[in-house]
């Protein structure tokens, strides 16, 4: 469960409940409920906690450093994922209390893109507190079904099935499903790696402790799942 793993990470860093809650901009009582498994964090809260604690979502989700592998009962024999095809049962999945679900789709190494199948249940929003968020890169999306409202800066955009969008993800934005049915679409986030050379330079100047590699958004977090599993597989 996510809660106990968050608590273990916090205690391992000798951080108090109040200090971590303050960094994530939530109450200490809410964080306590999350850690005890009595409440699920929202998307924005989870990434605030992950970023502050500097931990991998692999450990939080119990995925052992990578994609969730389907059991034989979930996937017909002989249909395992390959280097080219990623089977649906192997998609890493994140489900949040806010009613948002991410499935990481297949991407090749070095493509500079994150591919996600995203579902917003009725009433769901990309941030439970309805605050606009932003991150590096360029966001592309195509809505397969349902309807979404995109708040971008001071603009309001209604998105229907068949519509597509593209914008600079550093612009404050929020997605909300105000419809009566789930909204489902394909998201691509590109250009997040353009500053990697700068981070490498900082690490060279300050050492590994100079900065913490932690996800700033869902795409980045899901990418870490696959990357770390690949690294552990190579070490084994």
C-alpha positions as CSV (number, residue, x, y, z in Angstrom):
1,X,0.0,0.0,0.0
2,X,1.1,3.5,-0.7
3,X,0.5,4.8,2.9
4,X,2.8,2.6,4.8
5,X,5.6,3.0,2.2
6,X,5.3,6.8,2.6
7,X,5.5,6.5,6.3
8,X,8.6,4.3,6.0
9,X,10.3,6.7,3.7
10,X,9.5,9.6,6.0
11,X,10.8,7.8,9.1
12,X,14.0,6.7,7.2
13,X,14.7,10.4,6.6
14,X,14.0,11.4,10.3
15,X,11.3,13.8,9.1
16,X,8.3,14.7,11.3
17,X,4.7,14.2,10.3
18,X,4.1,18.0,10.5
19,X,7.1,19.0,8.5
20,X,6.3,16.7,5.6
21,X,2.6,17.7,5.7
22,X,3.6,21.3,5.6
23,X,5.8,20.7,2.6
24,X,3.0,19.0,0.8
25,X,0.6,21.7,1.8
26,X,-1.8,19.3,3.6
27,X,-2.8,18.9,7.2
28,X,-0.8,16.6,9.5
29,X,-4.1,14.7,10.3
30,X,-4.6,14.0,6.5
31,X,-1.0,12.8,6.1
32,X,-1.5,10.5,9.1
33,X,-4.7,9.0,7.5
34,X,-2.8,8.5,4.3
35,X,0.1,6.7,6.0
36,X,-2.3,4.5,8.0
37,X,-4.2,3.5,4.8
38,X,-7.4,5.2,5.9
39,X,-7.3,7.8,3.0
40,X,-6.0,7.8,-0.5
41,X,-3.9,10.9,-1.6
42,X,-4.9,13.0,-4.5
43,X,-2.7,13.1,-7.6
44,X,-1.2,16.5,-6.6
45,X,-0.7,15.4,-3.0
46,X,1.1,12.2,-3.9
47,X,3.6,14.0,-6.2
48,X,4.2,16.6,-3.6
49,X,5.0,13.9,-1.1
50,X,7.1,11.9,-3.5
51,X,9.0,15.0,-4.6
52,X,9.7,16.1,-1.0
53,X,10.7,12.6,0.2
54,X,12.8,11.9,-3.0
55,X,11.5,8.4,-3.3
56,X,10.7,6.2,-6.2
57,X,7.1,5.3,-7.0
58,X,8.3,1.7,-7.5
59,X,8.6,1.2,-3.8
60,X,5.3,3.0,-3.1
61,X,3.3,0.9,-5.5
62,X,5.1,-2.3,-4.7
63,X,6.1,-2.9,-8.3
64,X,9.6,-4.1,-7.5
65,X,11.3,-1.4,-9.6
66,X,9.3,-1.5,-12.8
67,X,6.1,-2.3,-14.7
68,X,3.4,-4.3,-13.1
69,X,3.6,-7.7,-14.6
70,X,0.3,-9.5,-15.2
71,X,-0.3,-13.0,-13.9
72,X,-1.0,-15.9,-16.3
73,X,-4.7,-15.6,-15.3
74,X,-4.8,-12.0,-16.5
75,X,-2.9,-12.6,-19.7
76,X,-3.2,-15.5,-22.2
77,X,-0.1,-17.7,-22.5
78,X,2.4,-16.6,-25.1
79,X,1.3,-13.0,-25.1
80,X,4.2,-11.5,-23.1
81,X,5.4,-8.0,-23.8
82,X,8.4,-7.7,-26.0
83,X,10.9,-4.9,-26.9
84,X,8.4,-3.6,-29.5
85,X,4.9,-4.5,-28.1
86,X,3.8,-3.8,-24.6
87,X,0.7,-5.8,-23.7
88,X,-2.2,-4.0,-22.0
89,X,-1.8,-6.2,-18.9
90,X,1.8,-4.9,-18.5
91,X,0.9,-1.2,-18.4
92,X,2.1,0.4,-15.2
93,X,-1.0,1.9,-13.5
94,X,-1.6,4.7,-11.0
95,X,-5.0,5.3,-9.6
96,X,-5.7,8.2,-7.4
97,X,-8.5,9.1,-4.9
98,X,-9.4,12.1,-7.1
99,X,-10.7,9.6,-9.7
100,X,-7.9,9.9,-12.2
101,X,-6.1,6.8,-13.7
102,X,-2.9,6.8,-15.6
103,X,-1.6,3.9,-17.7
104,X,1.9,4.2,-19.1
105,X,2.0,3.1,-22.7
106,X,5.0,1.7,-24.6
107,X,7.8,4.2,-25.4
108,X,11.2,3.5,-26.9
109,X,14.4,4.6,-25.1
110,X,15.7,8.0,-26.1
111,X,12.4,9.1,-27.8
112,X,12.0,12.1,-25.5
113,X,8.2,11.4,-25.1
114,X,6.0,10.0,-22.4
115,X,2.8,8.2,-23.6
116,X,-0.2,7.8,-21.3
117,X,-3.7,6.5,-21.4
118,X,-5.6,8.7,-19.0
119,X,-9.1,8.3,-17.6
120,X,-11.0,11.0,-15.6
121,X,-14.1,9.7,-13.8
122,X,-17.1,12.0,-13.6
123,X,-16.2,14.9,-11.2
124,X,-12.5,14.0,-11.3
125,X,-9.8,16.7,-11.6
126,X,-6.0,16.6,-12.2
127,X,-5.7,18.2,-8.7
128,X,-8.2,17.4,-6.0
129,X,-7.8,20.9,-4.6
130,X,-8.6,22.3,-8.0
131,X,-5.4,24.3,-8.1
132,X,-3.6,24.8,-11.4
133,X,-0.4,22.9,-11.9
134,X,2.5,23.1,-14.2
135,X,5.6,21.1,-15.2
136,X,8.3,21.0,-17.9
137,X,7.6,19.9,-21.5
138,X,4.9,20.2,-24.1
139,X,1.6,18.5,-23.6
140,X,-0.3,16.8,-26.4
141,X,-3.6,15.0,-26.0
142,X,-6.4,13.4,-28.0
143,X,-9.7,12.7,-26.2
144,X,-11.2,9.3,-27.2
145,X,-14.5,9.5,-25.3
146,X,-16.3,11.8,-22.8
147,X,-15.7,15.5,-22.2
148,X,-13.2,17.5,-20.3
149,X,-12.7,21.1,-19.3
150,X,-9.2,22.5,-19.6
151,X,-8.3,25.6,-17.6
152,X,-5.2,27.1,-19.0
153,X,-3.9,30.3,-17.5
154,X,-7.0,32.4,-17.6
155,X,-8.6,30.5,-20.5
156,X,-11.4,27.9,-20.4
157,X,-11.5,25.2,-23.1
158,X,-14.2,22.6,-23.5
159,X,-12.8,19.4,-25.0
160,X,-15.0,16.7,-26.6
161,X,-14.3,13.3,-28.0
162,X,-12.3,13.7,-31.2
163,X,-10.7,17.0,-30.1
164,X,-7.0,17.3,-29.6
165,X,-4.8,19.8,-27.8
166,X,-1.3,21.0,-27.4
167,X,0.3,23.6,-25.1
168,X,3.4,24.4,-23.2
169,X,3.1,22.5,-19.9
170,X,4.9,25.3,-17.9
171,X,1.6,27.2,-18.3
172,X,-0.6,26.7,-15.2
173,X,-3.3,24.2,-16.2
174,X,-6.1,22.0,-14.7
175,X,-8.3,19.2,-16.2
176,X,-11.8,18.6,-14.8
177,X,-14.5,16.2,-15.9
178,X,-17.8,17.9,-15.4
179,X,-19.7,15.4,-17.5
180,X,-21.7,12.3,-16.5
181,X,-19.4,9.7,-18.1
182,X,-15.7,9.0,-17.9
183,X,-13.4,11.0,-20.1
184,X,-10.6,8.9,-21.7
185,X,-7.8,10.0,-23.9
186,X,-4.2,9.5,-25.0
187,X,-1.6,12.0,-23.6
188,X,1.9,12.6,-24.8
189,X,4.4,14.8,-22.9
190,X,7.4,15.8,-25.0
191,X,10.5,17.9,-24.4
192,X,10.9,17.1,-20.7
193,X,14.5,15.9,-21.2
194,X,15.8,19.1,-22.9
195,X,17.4,20.2,-19.6
196,X,19.0,16.9,-18.8
197,X,22.4,18.2,-19.8
198,X,22.0,21.0,-17.3
199,X,21.1,18.6,-14.5
200,X,24.1,16.4,-15.5
201,X,26.4,19.5,-15.2
202,X,24.9,20.4,-11.8
203,X,25.5,16.8,-10.6
204,X,29.1,17.0,-11.8
205,X,29.7,20.2,-9.9
206,X,27.9,19.3,-6.7
207,X,28.0,15.6,-6.7
208,X,25.0,13.1,-6.5
209,X,23.6,14.9,-3.4
210,X,23.5,18.2,-5.3
211,X,20.0,17.5,-6.4
212,X,17.3,14.9,-5.9
213,X,15.9,13.1,-8.9
214,X,12.2,13.0,-8.1
215,X,9.1,13.1,-10.3
216,X,7.4,16.4,-10.9
217,X,4.4,15.0,-12.8
218,X,2.6,11.8,-13.6
219,X,4.5,11.1,-16.8
220,X,7.8,11.5,-15.1
221,X,6.8,9.3,-12.3
222,X,5.6,6.5,-14.5
223,X,8.8,6.7,-16.6
224,X,10.8,6.1,-13.4
225,X,8.9,2.8,-13.0
226,X,10.2,1.4,-16.2
227,X,13.6,2.9,-16.0
228,X,14.4,1.5,-12.6
229,X,13.1,-1.9,-13.4
230,X,15.3,-2.0,-16.5
231,X,18.3,-1.0,-14.3
232,X,17.6,-3.7,-11.7
233,X,17.1,-6.3,-14.5
234,X,20.5,-5.5,-15.9
235,X,22.1,-5.7,-12.4
236,X,20.6,-9.2,-11.9
